[in-house]
């Protein structure tokens, strides 16, 4: 994948991160899932489509709340990892590899569509009317995001500095608490019901934080093998200056849209 407005058009491939993604990206705190449940979404009797599902973190963690989930992702490697995790946990979730603009479910068949950590990768002119068509009357589109705060958290800041040392085109840096992107195309078909941000401290070990950063667009998804090897070694050394366990400051940003 590549986009002119992301990483200065540098190509990236989430499939390269799949093993680390499956192991280290399941980091959302319970506050994240409870917030969704508190909206009355993704619960018993509902049909939910998660686009850009990655390794299925959202459907797998929310399965216990009773919704019937479908997860799609453009990366076959990500979907294979999602299927493996769901199979081992004996979860009945339908995962398949598909670009979000090509996802096709019957008209008015879904209660909720979720897009977690992926809204900026979608072709909004295509997905906005398509999502609205697939959703039931008064159905919901939920845009979800969680990011670390490099200007407030020393470890996050140092990790970003190292990514930029080896991948200066990476634009996923310098995050601050702000509303998640709601592209204008969706507002033709949806009303913005609610938008909110809140802070969370997420626990990590040195190993799990290193794995989380490995499963980042700026590292293994887009660095050359040589760049990645050099970054990987230096980042591991950097983390030795910190305790074995620590918390990293993050924020969660959610936009709830309802079909017009």
C-alpha positions in Angstrom: 0.0 0.0 0.0 1.1 3.6 -0.5 -0.6 7.0 -0.3 0.8 10.4 -1.2 -0.3 11.9 2.1 1.1 9.1 4.2 4.9 8.7 4.7 5.5 10.9 1.7 4.2 8.1 -0.6 6.6 5.4 0.8 5.2 1.9 0.3 4.3 -0.2 3.3 3.0 -3.7 3.8 1.2 -4.7 6.9 1.7 -8.4 6.0 5.4 -8.0 7.0 4.3 -7.2 10.6 1.7 -10.0 11.0 3.6 -12.2 13.4 4.5 -9.3 15.7 1.1 -7.8 15.1 -0.7 -11.0 16.3 1.5 -11.2 19.4 1.9 -7.6 20.5 -0.9 -5.4 19.1 -3.6 -6.8 21.4 -3.1 -4.0 23.9 -6.4 -2.1 24.2 -7.5 -1.7 27.8 -10.9 -2.7 29.1 -12.0 0.9 29.2 -11.8 0.8 25.4 -14.2 -2.1 25.0 -16.5 -1.0 27.8 -16.9 2.4 26.1 -18.2 0.6 23.0 -20.5 -1.6 25.0 -21.7 1.5 26.8 -22.9 2.9 23.5 -25.1 -0.1 23.1 -23.0 -1.3 20.1 -21.4 -4.6 19.2 -23.6 -6.6 21.6 -26.0 -9.5 21.7 -28.0 -10.1 18.5 -26.1 -7.5 16.4 -24.2 -8.2 13.2 -20.9 -6.3 13.0 -18.4 -5.8 10.3 -14.8 -4.8 11.3 -12.9 -3.4 8.3 -9.2 -3.2 8.5 -9.4 -5.8 11.2 -5.7 -6.7 11.1 -5.2 -9.8 13.2 -8.8 -9.6 14.5 -8.1 -7.8 17.8 -11.4 -6.0 18.0 -13.7 -9.0 17.0 -11.8 -11.5 19.1 -11.9 -9.3 22.3 -15.5 -8.3 21.9 -16.8 -11.7 20.9 -17.9 -12.3 24.5 -20.5 -9.6 24.2 -22.6 -11.7 21.8 -22.4 -10.0 18.4 -21.9 -11.9 15.2 -18.6 -10.6 13.8 -17.1 -10.4 10.3 -13.6 -9.2 9.9 -11.9 -8.0 6.7 -8.4 -6.8 5.9 -6.5 -6.1 2.7 -3.6 -8.2 3.9 -3.8 -12.0 3.5 -1.1 -12.5 6.1 -3.1 -10.5 8.7 -6.2 -12.5 8.0 -4.4 -15.8 8.3 -3.2 -14.8 11.8 -6.7 -13.7 12.7 -8.1 -17.0 11.6 -5.5 -18.9 13.6 -6.2 -17.0 16.8 -9.9 -17.3 16.5 -9.7 -21.0 15.6 -7.5 -21.7 18.7 -9.9 -19.9 20.9 -12.9 -21.6 19.3 -14.5 -18.4 18.2 -17.0 -18.3 15.3 -15.8 -15.3 13.5 -15.8 -14.9 9.7 -12.5 -13.5 8.5 -11.6 -12.8 4.9 -9.0 -10.9 2.9 -10.6 -8.0 1.1 -10.0 -4.3 0.4 -12.6 -2.2 2.4 -13.9 -0.7 -0.9 -14.7 -4.2 -2.1 -16.5 -5.5 0.9 -20.0 -6.6 0.0 -22.7 -7.5 2.4 -26.5 -7.5 1.6 -28.3 -4.2 1.9 -29.5 -3.3 5.4 -27.9 -6.4 6.9 -25.5 -4.9 9.4 -26.1 -3.2 12.7 -22.6 -1.8 13.1 -19.4 -1.2 11.0 -16.2 -0.6 12.8 -12.9 0.9 11.5 -10.2 0.7 14.1 -6.8 2.3 13.5 -7.5 2.4 9.7 -9.8 5.2 8.7 -7.1 7.1 6.8 -6.4 4.1 4.6 -10.0 3.9 3.2 -11.2 5.1 -0.2 -13.9 7.3 1.4 -15.8 8.2 -1.8 -16.5 4.5 -2.3 -16.7 3.2 1.3 -19.1 6.0 2.6 -22.1 5.1 0.4 -21.2 1.4 0.5 -21.2 1.3 4.3 -24.5 3.2 4.5 -26.1 0.8 2.0 -25.0 -2.3 4.1 -26.2 -0.9 7.4 -29.7 -1.2 8.7 -31.9 1.8 9.3 -30.3 3.7 12.2 -27.2 1.6 11.9 -23.8 2.8 13.3 -20.4 3.4 11.9 -17.8 3.5 14.6 -14.3 5.0 14.0 -11.8 4.0 16.6 -8.2 5.0 17.4 -5.6 4.6 20.2 -2.3 6.3 20.0 0.7 6.8 22.3 1.7 10.3 23.4 5.4 11.0 22.5 5.5 14.5 24.0 4.2 13.3 27.3 5.8 9.9 27.6 9.6 9.5 27.6 9.7 6.0 26.3 7.2 6.7 23.5 9.2 9.8 22.5 12.5 8.0 22.5 11.0 5.2 20.4 9.7 7.7 17.8 13.1 9.4 17.6 14.7 6.0 16.7 12.1 5.3 14.1 12.7 8.6 12.4 16.4 8.1 12.5 16.0 5.1 10.1 12.8 6.1 8.5 12.6 9.9 8.3 9.6 9.8 5.9 7.3 8.2 8.5 4.4 10.5 9.3 2.8 8.5 12.1 4.8 10.6 14.7 4.1 13.5 17.0 0.7 12.5 18.1 -1.3 14.6 20.6 -4.8 14.2 22.0 -7.2 15.1 19.3 -10.5 13.9 17.7 -10.2 11.0 15.4 -10.5 11.8 11.7 -14.1 11.8 10.3 -13.8 12.4 6.6 -16.4 14.7 5.0 -17.6 12.0 2.7 -19.3 10.1 5.5 -21.3 13.1 6.7 -23.4 12.9 3.5 -24.7 9.5 4.7 -24.2 9.7 8.5 -24.8 12.0 11.4 -22.1 12.5 14.0 -23.8 11.2 17.1 -20.9 11.5 19.5 -17.1 12.1 19.5 -14.9 11.8 22.5 -11.3 11.4 23.6 -9.9 10.0 26.9 -6.5 9.1 28.3 -5.3 5.7 29.3 -2.0 4.3 30.6 -1.2 1.0 28.9 1.1 -1.6 30.7 4.1 -3.0 28.8 7.2 -5.0 29.4 10.4 -4.1 27.6 9.7 -7.1 25.3 6.1 -6.2 24.6 6.8 -2.5 23.9 9.6 -3.5 21.5 7.1 -5.9 19.8 4.5 -3.2 19.7 6.9 -0.8 17.9 8.1 -3.6 15.6 4.4 -4.0 14.6 4.3 -0.3 13.5 3.9 1.1 10.0 7.1 3.0 10.5 9.3 0.0 11.2 8.9 -3.5 9.8 6.0 -2.6 7.5 8.2 -0.1 5.5 11.9 -0.2 6.5 14.4 -2.1 4.3 15.8 -5.3 5.9 19.0 -3.5 6.7 17.3 -0.5 8.1 15.1 -2.7 10.2 17.9 -4.8 11.6 19.8 -1.6 12.6 16.7 0.0 14.2 15.8 -3.3 15.9 19.1 -3.6 17.6 19.3 0.0 18.7 15.7 0.0 20.0 16.4 -3.0 22.1 19.5 -1.4 23.6 17.6 1.8 24.3 15.0 -0.1 26.3 17.6 -1.5 28.6 17.7 1.9 30.3 14.1 1.4 31.6 12.5 -0.9 34.1 11.4 -4.3 33.0 7.7 -3.2 33.3 6.3 0.2 32.8 3.2 2.1 31.5 3.0 4.2 28.4 0.7 7.2 28.1 -1.9 6.8 25.4 -5.2 8.3 24.4 -8.4 6.8 22.9 -10.4 8.7 20.4 -13.8 7.5 19.2 -16.4 8.9 16.7 -19.9 7.4 16.6 -21.8 8.0 13.4 -25.4 7.0 12.8 -26.9 6.3 9.4 -29.2 9.1 8.2 
